[in-house]
Amino acid sequence: MISAIFVESTLAAASAVEKAQKDERLQDERRWNTRITTLVRNMVQFSESAPTSGKLSDSVDAIYQLELQSSLLDQLVKLPEVKHALDDLDINPDDHGHLSELLDPDNGGTISVTDFIEGLRRLRGEPRRSDIVHVNMMVKSLQLAVSETQTSVLEMQSHISNIHGALGLRA
């Protein structure tokens, strides 16, 4: 029984140390900045429309406008340097191959640099209840907007039918 208590307390202590180390990595701004710079530099190199010469800081406006095709992002995440940067940012390796889907907010087939960076920021660390609540609130908001749009469309249809009737036209 004493051995079981010792093993349990040892495992709990090891888990606490591991969590503290992970929290420290997630709060490390230097790690974030250097890895994001690596990722953006690789995005620029893969892009067909981005500036390829000079320092990144010389082309901030052009990079800000950069959008990478999803298929190119799929190729990009296979590069060892990119995999390493994503791992260092604690992005789950199982998500690497799906980043083009996860980070394309409008399903338009392209990912902007800002969507890429913000998406990676949100993918770091463990999922939290607040993540689920946030998505739930967004879905409720969208449902309300769709419902209001549907009501407006039905009202417009009714008005158009009335106008057609008054003019003696067929709908």
Secondary structure as GFF3:
##gff-version 3
##sequence-region A 1 171
A	DSSP	alpha_helix	2	27	.	.	.	ID=ss1
A	DSSP	alpha_helix	29	46	.	.	.	ID=ss2
A	DSSP	three_ten_helix	56	59	.	.	.	ID=ss3
A	DSSP	alpha_helix	60	65	.	.	.	ID=ss4
A	DSSP	beta_strand	67	69	.	.	.	ID=ss5
A	DSSP	alpha_helix	70	76	.	.	.	ID=ss6
A	DSSP	alpha_helix	80	88	.	.	.	ID=ss7
A	DSSP	alpha_helix	93	96	.	.	.	ID=ss8
A	DSSP	alpha_helix	99	102	.	.	.	ID=ss9
A	DSSP	beta_strand	110	112	.	.	.	ID=ss10
A	DSSP	alpha_helix	113	123	.	.	.	ID=ss11
A	DSSP	alpha_helix	129	167	.	.	.	ID=ss12
###
